[in-house]
Amino acid sequence: QYTAGEVDGGKAPGYRQEAGVAPDSTVETYVAAKLLLDNWRWHDVPFYIRSGKRLPRRTSEVAITFKQVPHSMFSGVLAEQLEPNVLVINIQPEEGVSLTFQAKRPGPQVKMVPLTLDFHYRDVYSKGLPEAYERLLMDCVAGDQTLFIRHDEVTVAWSLLTPVLERWAEKREDDRPHPYPAGSWGPEAADRLLGADGRRWRLLEGENIPR
Protein backbone atom coordinates (compact mmCIF):
# COMPACT_ATOMS: atom_id res chain seq x y z
CA GLN A 1 0.00 0.00 0.00
CA TYR A 2 1.47 3.36 -0.99
CA THR A 3 2.39 5.90 1.64
CA ALA A 4 3.07 9.62 1.25
CA GLY A 5 5.69 10.42 -1.35
CA GLU A 6 6.45 12.49 -4.41
CA VAL A 7 5.00 12.06 -7.90
CA ASP A 8 5.88 14.24 -10.90
CA GLY A 9 7.72 16.68 -8.67
CA GLY A 10 4.79 17.23 -6.32
CA LYS A 11 3.84 15.80 -2.95
CA ALA A 12 1.39 12.91 -3.00
CA PRO A 13 -0.62 11.70 0.00
CA GLY A 14 -0.57 8.13 1.20
CA TYR A 15 -3.51 5.89 0.37
CA ARG A 16 -4.95 6.21 3.86
CA GLN A 17 -4.87 9.99 3.54
CA GLU A 18 -6.90 9.96 0.33
CA ALA A 19 -10.45 11.32 0.49
CA GLY A 20 -13.00 8.69 1.46
CA VAL A 21 -10.43 6.13 2.62
CA ALA A 22 -10.53 4.75 6.16
CA PRO A 23 -7.43 5.65 8.21
CA ASP A 24 -6.87 1.97 9.03
CA SER A 25 -7.59 0.64 5.53
CA THR A 26 -5.75 -2.51 4.47
CA VAL A 27 -6.76 -2.23 0.81
CA GLU A 28 -3.89 -3.36 -1.40
CA THR A 29 -2.60 -0.91 -4.02
CA TYR A 30 0.22 -3.09 -5.34
CA VAL A 31 0.64 -6.73 -6.19
CA ALA A 32 3.63 -8.85 -7.15
CA ALA A 33 3.15 -12.54 -7.83
CA LYS A 34 4.87 -15.62 -9.18
CA LEU A 35 2.68 -17.99 -11.17
CA LEU A 36 3.35 -21.47 -12.53
CA LEU A 37 1.27 -23.34 -15.11
CA ASP A 38 0.71 -27.02 -14.44
CA ASN A 39 1.20 -28.45 -17.92
CA TRP A 40 4.06 -29.91 -19.95
CA ARG A 41 4.51 -26.94 -22.25
CA TRP A 42 5.21 -24.42 -19.48
CA HIS A 43 6.77 -26.77 -16.94
CA ASP A 44 9.22 -24.90 -14.68
CA VAL A 45 8.63 -21.61 -16.53
CA PRO A 46 7.80 -18.90 -13.96
CA PHE A 47 5.48 -16.01 -14.77
CA TYR A 48 6.17 -12.91 -12.69
CA ILE A 49 3.49 -10.22 -12.50
CA ARG A 50 3.54 -6.82 -10.83
CA SER A 51 1.07 -3.97 -10.90
CA GLY A 52 0.50 -0.98 -8.69
CA LYS A 53 -0.89 2.50 -8.18
CA ARG A 54 0.99 5.76 -7.58
CA LEU A 55 4.11 4.53 -9.38
CA PRO A 56 6.40 7.05 -11.14
CA ARG A 57 4.74 6.54 -14.52
CA ARG A 58 2.00 4.56 -16.18
CA THR A 59 3.40 1.74 -18.26
CA SER A 60 2.35 -1.75 -19.32
CA GLU A 61 4.52 -4.34 -21.00
CA VAL A 62 5.10 -8.06 -21.38
CA ALA A 63 8.77 -9.06 -21.17
CA ILE A 64 9.82 -12.56 -22.25
CA THR A 65 13.26 -13.49 -20.94
CA PHE A 66 14.76 -16.39 -22.85
CA LYS A 67 16.61 -19.20 -21.10
CA GLN A 68 20.37 -19.43 -21.29
CA VAL A 69 21.60 -22.13 -23.66
CA PRO A 70 23.04 -25.20 -21.88
CA HIS A 71 26.43 -24.86 -23.62
CA SER A 72 27.57 -21.39 -24.63
CA MET A 73 30.04 -21.03 -27.49
CA PHE A 74 31.65 -18.25 -25.45
CA SER A 75 32.20 -20.28 -22.28
CA GLY A 76 35.82 -20.04 -21.21
CA VAL A 77 36.30 -16.97 -23.42
CA LEU A 78 34.25 -14.32 -21.65
CA ALA A 79 34.93 -13.35 -18.08
CA GLU A 80 31.34 -12.26 -17.50
CA GLN A 81 28.14 -14.22 -18.00
CA LEU A 82 26.05 -13.27 -21.02
CA GLU A 83 22.77 -11.55 -20.31
CA PRO A 84 19.73 -13.42 -21.67
CA ASN A 85 17.87 -12.25 -24.76
CA VAL A 86 14.66 -10.36 -23.95
CA LEU A 87 11.60 -9.80 -26.13
CA VAL A 88 9.45 -6.91 -24.89
CA ILE A 89 5.90 -6.23 -26.06
CA ASN A 90 5.09 -2.62 -25.17
CA ILE A 91 1.39 -1.99 -24.54
CA GLN A 92 1.31 1.52 -23.11
CA PRO A 93 2.01 4.38 -23.25
CA GLU A 94 3.65 3.56 -26.61
CA GLU A 95 2.76 0.38 -28.48
CA GLY A 96 5.67 -1.50 -29.97
CA VAL A 97 8.02 -4.46 -29.84
CA SER A 98 11.72 -4.64 -29.00
CA LEU A 99 14.28 -7.44 -28.92
CA THR A 100 17.46 -7.11 -26.87
CA PHE A 101 20.30 -9.51 -27.61
CA GLN A 102 24.07 -9.80 -27.29
CA ALA A 103 26.38 -9.04 -30.23
CA LYS A 104 30.15 -9.17 -30.58
CA ARG A 105 31.82 -5.79 -30.71
CA PRO A 106 33.97 -5.46 -33.88
CA GLY A 107 37.67 -6.04 -33.25
CA PRO A 108 40.15 -8.76 -32.33
CA GLN A 109 38.91 -9.10 -28.75
CA VAL A 110 35.80 -11.07 -27.86
CA LYS A 111 33.59 -8.48 -26.24
CA MET A 112 29.82 -8.83 -26.16
CA VAL A 113 27.51 -5.84 -25.91
CA PRO A 114 23.70 -5.66 -25.66
CA LEU A 115 21.88 -4.32 -28.72
CA THR A 116 18.18 -3.60 -29.15
CA LEU A 117 15.96 -3.83 -32.22
CA ASP A 118 12.97 -1.50 -31.79
CA PHE A 119 9.65 -1.08 -33.52
CA HIS A 120 7.24 1.64 -32.42
CA TYR A 121 3.87 2.22 -34.04
CA ARG A 122 4.29 5.98 -33.66
CA ASP A 123 7.30 5.85 -35.99
CA VAL A 124 5.19 4.32 -38.76
CA TYR A 125 1.72 5.72 -38.10
CA SER A 126 2.25 9.37 -37.27
CA LYS A 127 -1.46 10.07 -36.89
CA GLY A 128 -1.55 7.86 -33.83
CA LEU A 129 -3.67 4.89 -32.85
CA PRO A 130 -7.23 4.79 -31.50
CA GLU A 131 -7.65 4.67 -27.75
CA ALA A 132 -8.18 1.22 -26.26
CA TYR A 133 -11.85 1.69 -25.38
CA GLU A 134 -12.47 3.53 -28.65
CA ARG A 135 -11.40 0.43 -30.56
CA LEU A 136 -13.40 -1.92 -28.33
CA LEU A 137 -16.56 0.17 -28.66
CA MET A 138 -16.19 0.22 -32.43
CA ASP A 139 -15.70 -3.55 -32.48
CA CYS A 140 -18.71 -4.02 -30.21
CA VAL A 141 -20.93 -2.05 -32.58
CA ALA A 142 -19.53 -3.96 -35.56
CA GLY A 143 -19.94 -7.34 -33.83
CA ASP A 144 -16.21 -8.10 -34.01
CA GLN A 145 -15.22 -10.27 -31.01
CA THR A 146 -11.52 -10.59 -31.91
CA LEU A 147 -10.22 -8.50 -28.99
CA PHE A 148 -12.76 -9.72 -26.42
CA ILE A 149 -11.92 -12.54 -24.02
CA ARG A 150 -14.05 -15.68 -23.97
CA HIS A 151 -16.20 -16.94 -21.11
CA ASP A 152 -13.79 -19.77 -20.26
CA GLU A 153 -10.91 -17.28 -19.98
CA VAL A 154 -12.91 -15.22 -17.48
CA THR A 155 -13.76 -18.37 -15.51
CA VAL A 156 -10.12 -19.45 -15.27
CA ALA A 157 -9.03 -15.95 -14.25
CA TRP A 158 -11.54 -15.84 -11.41
CA SER A 159 -10.63 -19.38 -10.30
CA LEU A 160 -7.09 -18.07 -9.81
CA LEU A 161 -8.03 -14.83 -8.06
CA THR A 162 -10.95 -15.94 -5.89
CA PRO A 163 -8.88 -17.93 -3.32
CA VAL A 164 -6.55 -14.95 -2.93
CA LEU A 165 -9.45 -12.53 -2.44
CA GLU A 166 -11.15 -14.86 0.04
CA ARG A 167 -7.96 -15.27 2.03
CA TRP A 168 -7.36 -11.51 2.05
CA ALA A 169 -10.97 -10.88 3.15
CA GLU A 170 -10.30 -12.81 6.36
CA LYS A 171 -8.24 -9.83 7.59
CA ARG A 172 -6.06 -11.70 10.05
CA GLU A 173 -3.98 -9.81 12.58
CA ASP A 174 -0.76 -10.28 10.64
CA ASP A 175 -2.29 -9.13 7.35
CA ARG A 176 -0.73 -5.80 6.47
CA PRO A 177 0.05 -4.64 2.95
CA HIS A 178 3.74 -3.96 2.41
CA PRO A 179 4.25 -0.16 2.33
CA TYR A 180 6.02 1.74 -0.44
CA PRO A 181 6.34 5.50 -1.02
CA ALA A 182 4.19 7.06 -3.71
CA GLY A 183 6.43 7.75 -6.69
CA SER A 184 8.56 4.63 -6.13
CA TRP A 185 8.39 1.37 -8.06
CA GLY A 186 6.91 -0.65 -5.21
CA PRO A 187 7.83 -2.32 -1.92
CA GLU A 188 11.11 -4.08 -1.23
CA ALA A 189 9.15 -7.30 -0.73
CA ALA A 190 8.58 -7.39 -4.49
CA ASP A 191 12.35 -7.46 -5.03
CA ARG A 192 12.74 -10.25 -2.49
CA LEU A 193 10.15 -12.30 -4.37
CA LEU A 194 12.39 -12.50 -7.43
CA GLY A 195 15.59 -12.44 -5.40
CA ALA A 196 14.61 -15.77 -3.87
CA ASP A 197 14.86 -17.24 -7.39
CA GLY A 198 18.12 -15.48 -8.18
CA ARG A 199 16.35 -13.03 -10.47
CA ARG A 200 15.50 -9.34 -10.55
CA TRP A 201 12.75 -7.28 -12.11
CA ARG A 202 13.44 -5.85 -15.55
CA LEU A 203 14.15 -2.14 -15.24
CA LEU A 204 11.38 -0.07 -16.76
CA GLU A 205 12.01 3.29 -18.40
CA GLY A 206 13.06 5.69 -15.65
CA GLU A 207 13.30 2.93 -13.05
CA ASN A 208 16.45 4.21 -11.43
CA ILE A 209 14.43 5.80 -8.66
CA PRO A 210 15.42 4.42 -5.24
CA ARG A 211 12.72 2.66 -3.26
CORGIWO-V948760 format. One line per field, one symbol per residue. ss: DSSP state (2 for helix, 1 for strand, 0 for the rest). psi: psi as a letter, one per 40 degrees, with the letter a starting at -180 (. if undefined). A space follows every 10 residues. Layout:
# CORGIWO-V948760
ss->???
psi->???
This chain:
# CORGIWO-V948760
ss->0110111001 1100222000 0000000001 1111100000 0000001111 1100000001 1111100000 0000000000 0000011111 1100011111 1111000000 0111111111 2222000000 0222222222 2200000000 2222222222 2222222220 0000000001 1000000222 2222200000 0000000000 0
psi->hiaiahhfei hhiideeihe hiefhfhhei hhihihhgid dfhfhihhhi iiifidihih ihhhhiiiid hheehedidi hhiiihhhhh diehiahihh ihihhhidih hhihihhihh ddddgdeiii iddddddddd defhedeiii dddddddddd dddddddded gidehhihii iheieiiddd ddddddefii ihhihefehi .
